[in-house]
Amino acid sequence: MIRMNLSVEDDIPQMLAELAGGNKKMGSYLSTLIRQMHAGQVAVGGPGELEMVSAAVKHLSAVVKELQGRVAQLEERQP
């Protein structure tokens, strides 16, 4: 892992936290999104960009919710 400092507009951190499912998941979320973009699964600047990004965000949101459910189940099992 590498730590990065980014400068973004004021409203971006809150939006990113919501999309990622929490502040601690933002880096992982961005890593996944950027890997998908690099692999051509999300074409930035191309035709249908908004639909592709929207689909990627929805998919990642579903994955985050699934993982949150798994974590909650594991936390319930702990004494």
Backbone as JSON Lines, residues from 0, in Angstrom:
{"i":0,"aa":"M","n":[0.84,-1.18,0.0],"ca":[0.0,0.0,0.0],"c":[0.88,1.24,0.0]}
{"i":1,"aa":"I","n":[0.35,2.27,-0.61],"ca":[1.02,3.56,-0.66],"c":[0.03,4.62,-0.2]}
{"i":2,"aa":"R","n":[0.49,5.57,0.55],"ca":[-0.36,6.66,1.02],"c":[-0.25,7.81,0.05]}
{"i":3,"aa":"M","n":[-1.41,8.4,-0.31],"ca":[-1.44,9.53,-1.22],"c":[-2.21,10.67,-0.59]}
{"i":4,"aa":"N","n":[-1.82,11.86,-0.91],"ca":[-2.58,13.04,-0.52],"c":[-3.19,13.62,-1.78]}
{"i":5,"aa":"L","n":[-4.49,13.86,-1.75],"ca":[-5.2,14.4,-2.9],"c":[-5.89,15.69,-2.53]}
{"i":6,"aa":"S","n":[-5.95,16.6,-3.47],"ca":[-6.72,17.82,-3.28],"c":[-7.99,17.68,-4.12]}
{"i":7,"aa":"V","n":[-9.13,17.76,-3.45],"ca":[-10.43,17.64,-4.12],"c":[-11.32,18.77,-3.65]}
{"i":8,"aa":"E","n":[-12.42,18.96,-4.35],"ca":[-13.38,19.99,-3.93],"c":[-14.04,19.57,-2.62]}
{"i":9,"aa":"D","n":[-14.61,20.56,-1.93],"ca":[-15.12,20.37,-0.57],"c":[-16.15,19.26,-0.42]}
{"i":10,"aa":"D","n":[-16.98,19.06,-1.43],"ca":[-18.07,18.1,-1.29],"c":[-17.66,16.66,-1.63]}
{"i":11,"aa":"I","n":[-16.48,16.47,-2.18],"ca":[-16.07,15.15,-2.66],"c":[-15.83,14.14,-1.53]}
{"i":12,"aa":"P","n":[-15.16,14.47,-0.43],"ca":[-14.92,13.45,0.6],"c":[-16.22,12.82,1.14]}
{"i":13,"aa":"Q","n":[-17.24,13.61,1.34],"ca":[-18.5,13.05,1.84],"c":[-19.14,12.13,0.81]}
{"i":14,"aa":"M","n":[-19.12,12.56,-0.46],"ca":[-19.69,11.71,-1.51],"c":[-18.91,10.4,-1.63]}
{"i":15,"aa":"L","n":[-17.6,10.49,-1.58],"ca":[-16.77,9.3,-1.69],"c":[-17.01,8.35,-0.51]}
{"i":16,"aa":"A","n":[-17.13,8.9,0.67],"ca":[-17.41,8.06,1.84],"c":[-18.74,7.34,1.7]}
{"i":17,"aa":"E","n":[-19.75,8.04,1.18],"ca":[-21.06,7.41,0.98],"c":[-20.98,6.3,-0.06]}
{"i":18,"aa":"L","n":[-20.3,6.56,-1.17],"ca":[-20.16,5.55,-2.22],"c":[-19.37,4.34,-1.74]}
{"i":19,"aa":"A","n":[-18.34,4.59,-0.95],"ca":[-17.46,3.51,-0.51],"c":[-18.02,2.74,0.67]}
{"i":20,"aa":"G","n":[-18.96,3.32,1.37],"ca":[-19.51,2.65,2.54],"c":[-18.79,3.01,3.83]}
{"i":21,"aa":"G","n":[-18.1,4.12,3.84],"ca":[-17.43,4.58,5.05],"c":[-16.07,5.18,4.73]}
{"i":22,"aa":"N","n":[-15.57,5.97,5.67],"ca":[-14.29,6.66,5.48],"c":[-13.13,5.69,5.32]}
{"i":23,"aa":"K","n":[-13.16,4.58,6.04],"ca":[-12.04,3.64,6.01],"c":[-11.99,2.82,4.73]}
{"i":24,"aa":"K","n":[-13.04,2.9,3.92],"ca":[-13.11,2.1,2.71],"c":[-12.88,2.92,1.45]}
{"i":25,"aa":"M","n":[-12.62,4.21,1.6],"ca":[-12.49,5.09,0.44],"c":[-11.3,4.71,-0.43]}
{"i":26,"aa":"G","n":[-10.16,4.39,0.14],"ca":[-8.99,4.03,-0.64],"c":[-9.2,2.77,-1.46]}
{"i":27,"aa":"S","n":[-9.8,1.78,-0.83],"ca":[-10.09,0.53,-1.53],"c":[-11.07,0.75,-2.67]}
{"i":28,"aa":"Y","n":[-12.07,1.58,-2.4],"ca":[-13.07,1.9,-3.42],"c":[-12.42,2.58,-4.62]}
{"i":29,"aa":"L","n":[-11.58,3.57,-4.36],"ca":[-10.9,4.27,-5.45],"c":[-9.97,3.34,-6.21]}
{"i":30,"aa":"S","n":[-9.27,2.47,-5.5],"ca":[-8.37,1.51,-6.15],"c":[-9.15,0.63,-7.13]}
{"i":31,"aa":"T","n":[-10.28,0.13,-6.69],"ca":[-11.1,-0.74,-7.54],"c":[-11.61,0.03,-8.75]}
{"i":32,"aa":"L","n":[-12.13,1.21,-8.54],"ca":[-12.66,2.02,-9.63],"c":[-11.58,2.35,-10.66]}
{"i":33,"aa":"I","n":[-10.41,2.73,-10.18],"ca":[-9.32,3.08,-11.09],"c":[-8.83,1.86,-11.86]}
{"i":34,"aa":"R","n":[-8.77,0.71,-11.2],"ca":[-8.39,-0.52,-11.92],"c":[-9.39,-0.83,-13.02]}
{"i":35,"aa":"Q","n":[-10.67,-0.67,-12.73],"ca":[-11.69,-0.92,-13.74],"c":[-11.56,0.07,-14.9]}
{"i":36,"aa":"M","n":[-11.3,1.32,-14.59],"ca":[-11.14,2.32,-15.64],"c":[-9.93,1.99,-16.5]}
{"i":37,"aa":"H","n":[-8.84,1.61,-15.87],"ca":[-7.61,1.29,-16.6],"c":[-7.8,0.06,-17.49]}
{"i":38,"aa":"A","n":[-8.58,-0.9,-17.03],"ca":[-8.83,-2.12,-17.8],"c":[-9.84,-1.9,-18.92]}
{"i":39,"aa":"G","n":[-10.38,-0.7,-19.0],"ca":[-11.33,-0.39,-20.06],"c":[-12.75,-0.74,-19.72]}
{"i":40,"aa":"Q","n":[-13.01,-1.15,-18.49],"ca":[-14.36,-1.47,-18.09],"c":[-15.19,-0.2,-17.88]}
{"i":41,"aa":"V","n":[-14.51,0.89,-17.61],"ca":[-15.16,2.19,-17.49],"c":[-14.36,3.14,-18.38]}
{"i":42,"aa":"A","n":[-14.98,3.64,-19.41],"ca":[-14.27,4.5,-20.36],"c":[-14.53,5.96,-20.02]}
{"i":43,"aa":"V","n":[-13.53,6.62,-19.49],"ca":[-13.66,8.03,-19.15],"c":[-13.51,8.84,-20.42]}
{"i":44,"aa":"G","n":[-14.46,9.71,-20.67],"ca":[-14.4,10.58,-21.83],"c":[-14.94,9.96,-23.1]}
{"i":45,"aa":"G","n":[-15.34,8.72,-23.05],"ca":[-15.86,8.05,-24.23],"c":[-17.37,8.09,-24.28]}
{"i":46,"aa":"P","n":[-17.94,7.54,-25.35],"ca":[-19.39,7.48,-25.47],"c":[-19.97,6.62,-24.35]}
{"i":47,"aa":"G","n":[-21.06,7.05,-23.8],"ca":[-21.71,6.29,-22.73],"c":[-20.98,6.35,-21.41]}
{"i":48,"aa":"E","n":[-20.13,7.34,-21.24],"ca":[-19.32,7.46,-20.03],"c":[-20.17,7.45,-18.77]}
{"i":49,"aa":"L","n":[-21.2,8.25,-18.75],"ca":[-22.03,8.37,-17.56],"c":[-22.68,7.04,-17.2]}
{"i":50,"aa":"E","n":[-23.2,6.33,-18.19],"ca":[-23.84,5.04,-17.92],"c":[-22.83,4.02,-17.39]}
{"i":51,"aa":"M","n":[-21.64,4.02,-17.95],"ca":[-20.63,3.07,-17.52],"c":[-20.16,3.37,-16.1]}
{"i":52,"aa":"V","n":[-19.94,4.63,-15.81],"ca":[-19.52,5.0,-14.46],"c":[-20.64,4.72,-13.47]}
{"i":53,"aa":"S","n":[-21.87,5.02,-13.87],"ca":[-23.01,4.75,-13.0],"c":[-23.14,3.26,-12.7]}
{"i":54,"aa":"A","n":[-22.97,2.43,-13.71],"ca":[-23.04,0.98,-13.51],"c":[-21.92,0.5,-12.59]}
{"i":55,"aa":"A","n":[-20.73,1.05,-12.76],"ca":[-19.6,0.66,-11.91],"c":[-19.86,1.06,-10.47]}
{"i":56,"aa":"V","n":[-20.38,2.25,-10.27],"ca":[-20.68,2.73,-8.91],"c":[-21.75,1.86,-8.26]}
{"i":57,"aa":"K","n":[-22.79,1.52,-9.01],"ca":[-23.85,0.66,-8.47],"c":[-23.3,-0.7,-8.1]}
{"i":58,"aa":"H","n":[-22.45,-1.25,-8.96],"ca":[-21.86,-2.56,-8.68],"c":[-21.01,-2.5,-7.42]}
{"i":59,"aa":"L","n":[-20.14,-1.48,-7.33],"ca":[-19.28,-1.36,-6.17],"c":[-20.07,-1.1,-4.9]}
{"i":60,"aa":"S","n":[-21.16,-0.36,-5.02],"ca":[-22.02,-0.12,-3.87],"c":[-22.64,-1.43,-3.37]}
{"i":61,"aa":"A","n":[-23.06,-2.27,-4.3],"ca":[-23.62,-3.56,-3.93],"c":[-22.57,-4.44,-3.25]}
{"i":62,"aa":"V","n":[-21.36,-4.42,-3.77],"ca":[-20.28,-5.21,-3.17],"c":[-19.98,-4.71,-1.76]}
{"i":63,"aa":"V","n":[-19.94,-3.4,-1.57],"ca":[-19.69,-2.83,-0.25],"c":[-20.79,-3.25,0.72]}
{"i":64,"aa":"K","n":[-22.04,-3.19,0.29],"ca":[-23.14,-3.58,1.17],"c":[-23.05,-5.06,1.53]}
{"i":65,"aa":"E","n":[-22.68,-5.88,0.57],"ca":[-22.53,-7.31,0.84],"c":[-21.42,-7.54,1.88]}
{"i":66,"aa":"L","n":[-20.31,-6.85,1.7],"ca":[-19.2,-6.99,2.65],"c":[-19.57,-6.45,4.03]}
{"i":67,"aa":"Q","n":[-20.34,-5.39,4.07],"ca":[-20.79,-4.87,5.36],"c":[-21.65,-5.9,6.08]}
{"i":68,"aa":"G","n":[-22.49,-6.6,5.32],"ca":[-23.31,-7.65,5.9],"c":[-22.48,-8.79,6.45]}
{"i":69,"aa":"R","n":[-21.45,-9.16,5.71],"ca":[-20.55,-10.23,6.18],"c":[-19.82,-9.82,7.44]}
{"i":70,"aa":"V","n":[-19.34,-8.58,7.47],"ca":[-18.64,-8.09,8.66],"c":[-19.59,-8.09,9.86]}
{"i":71,"aa":"A","n":[-20.82,-7.65,9.64],"ca":[-21.79,-7.62,10.74],"c":[-22.03,-9.03,11.26]}
{"i":72,"aa":"Q","n":[-22.12,-10.02,10.39],"ca":[-22.32,-11.4,10.81],"c":[-21.12,-11.89,11.61]}
{"i":73,"aa":"L","n":[-19.92,-11.56,11.16],"ca":[-18.72,-11.98,11.89],"c":[-18.62,-11.3,13.26]}
{"i":74,"aa":"E","n":[-19.02,-10.04,13.31],"ca":[-18.98,-9.34,14.59],"c":[-19.99,-9.91,15.57]}
{"i":75,"aa":"E","n":[-21.12,-10.38,15.08],"ca":[-22.13,-10.99,15.94],"c":[-21.64,-12.31,16.54]}
{"i":76,"aa":"R","n":[-20.8,-13.01,15.81],"ca":[-20.29,-14.3,16.27],"c":[-19.25,-14.17,17.36]}
{"i":77,"aa":"Q","n":[-18.59,-13.02,17.44],"ca":[-17.53,-12.83,18.43],"c":[-18.14,-12.74,19.83]}
{"i":78,"aa":"P","n":[-17.47,-13.35,20.8],"ca":[-18.0,-13.31,22.2],"c":[-17.91,-11.94,22.82]}
